[in-house]
Amino acid sequence: MTLPATMQALVTREGGYANNPGPHIDALSDWCELRELPVPEPEEGQVIVRVALASVNPSDLHYVKGSYGQPRIAGGPAGFEGTGEVVAGKGKAAEGLVGARVAFVAPLGGAWAEYVALDHSIVIPLRPDLLEEDAAAQIVNPLTAMAMFDLVREAKAEAFVATAAASQLGKLLAGLARDHGIPMIALVRRESQLALLEEKGAAEALQTTAPGFAEAFAGAAKRLKPRVLLDAVADQVSADVFFAMPNRARWVVYGQLDAEGPRLPQIGTLIFTGKRIEGFWLTEWMRAASSEKRVGVVQEVQARFAEGRWRTDVTATLGLGDALAGLAKALETPDGKVMIRPGA
Amino acid sequence: MTLPATMQALVTREGGYANNPGPHIDALSDWCELRELPVPEPEEGQVIVRVALASVNPSDLHYVKGSYGQPRIAGGPAGFEGTGEVVAGKGKAAEGLVGARVAFVAPLGGAWAEYVALDHSIVIPLRPDLLEEDAAAQIVNPLTAMAMFDLVREAKAEAFVATAAASQLGKLLAGLARDHGIPMIALVRRESQLALLEEKGAAEALQTTAPGFAEAFAGAAKRLKPRVLLDAVADQVSADVFFAMPNRARWVVYGQLDAEGPRLPQIGTLIFTGKRIEGFWLTEWMRAASSEKRVGVVQEVQARFAEGRWRTDVTATLGLGDALAGLAKALETPDGKVMIRPGA
């Protein structure tokens, strides 16, 4: 198969880190531009994937703004996660994958482009029964959900709390919670999301913006005794929820939707309560996990999607050019994922 | 020996918890009053100690205000730590201690009284060469210093940071740091405390209120790579210091001198840095430590004082009645401990 010489890609304009907290963007064009780049040539051990569909995760937005855990590559394609077909490879193992449909996370970005070069060992061949949208969002959210749920189980928590629970990740967690019988208290911003979360598996869903939320949460915490808070928001509500949780609770921050950050007047109560505050980063978890654990989790993820126990809700799908102007608006629709289709 | 029927004691006026953050008091008389109480009778296994000298710790002030980790006993004597002579006992082991000079922590309070009843197993017989002021402040601060230094060592920290380092506890930590070759960065509020801390053993002393503190700390952190912050203050300076520390740093809050608490706009960086925030409470550490470890630590503490490697700096000694009006003022003098002498 002969590949074209050039391709379209959404590239970050600036390199390195910058102090732009939060994943919120006013327009993707503030951070990225559409460029014509040479289609990458595979190096030894690499495959070239023609990207069919890429997902948009908060980590992508942190990255293009310079506030992710790794520096931007100026002029390099953005986008960490996607699915597509292997169209070329160099070396025996890589060539053997040509023709395979795969899911991938590109460690240095590159999913928001028509083609991406990846080490053959990190692409994940897909079961034929997986839907394209499930394949495109198969790793970042599901693996994060699995790994954080693992943390809940290892902490022997009787129950746990998840913020921004109407997110794709929150819904995945709710399903795990139900299937494993560990009640999840789902915190959402909109009343309309309450029924959705209970349907997805949350034992209890509470609206943080409703009057009486603090009392409602205190009641649920007393009944269910949640000892882990999985938090994508990191705002004052998260902090207040954490301090209202029972002794020995852990506040696990895996995202920060709020740029201002909470005030912690009760931080002194950590002294007596055995509570702690920490972060969770999938990249670090992957580094620390054994390869057996990683493979096992990947298989479990595919099985859950294939069997319909998990599902990726897509709210919009944009071409590369449309994303520059339209991504910010598309992200305003709650409760699902926005996809980018590079070949569109 | 015949004991008198009644005694003087400083008792807490109210019981239970209250939301009065921080150890600061305007006057002890806001929280305590002087009462005549029956001298306690020993129950089986208990000794009666005639209190010679009691120390005033932040935990005492948190307790009388209702913001400590255990509820106040209304009308019960306050004061956790002191030294004195065993003057009575019930049961063989307790009677055998009569005449002994001991140090103690009274778990339910009682050191700010002429006599206190204690389980015989928790009083610590003293080496004859220990000074009275070292005996009166031998447990709370020294054991906390030892236990937290242990945490620094177990974390394999190359260096550590201590806030409010001109406190008695901070000075004990500085000595441990020097003796064990783990550099301590001492943070103090007053310029006059800088030389003191370096003399006590700090590798570096920095004034948090000086212009250019942030840059000075960043330089020290880069050079020494501290990964543990032992923090008695829990204010914005502590938070900023923590976020300026290297990856995988731990912020260990063991006191809260600041009632307002910090704002944490950078809490999202926990995701990528592997840092965490937790508390330290000596009572919990004691519960979790093996009895061998506890005994070993107690012996090491006495030896350090007896050999002059540690010293208790006393800034004032008050009688029970004088403390009601005078304690708050006496506590304003920095860099040392205030003592209460019940028999005075």
Interface residues (C-beta under 8 A of the other chain):
Chain A: P21 G22 S67 Y68 G69 A234 V253 Y254 G255 Q256 A259 E260 G261 P262 R263 L264 P265 Q266 I267 G268 T269 L270 I271 F272 T273 G274 K275 R276 I277 E278 G279 F280 W281 E284
Chain B: P21 G22 S67 Y68 G69 A234 V253 Y254 G255 Q256 A259 E260 G261 P262 R263 L264 P265 Q266 I267 G268 T269 L270 I271 F272 T273 G274 K275 R276 I277 E278 G279 F280 W281 E284
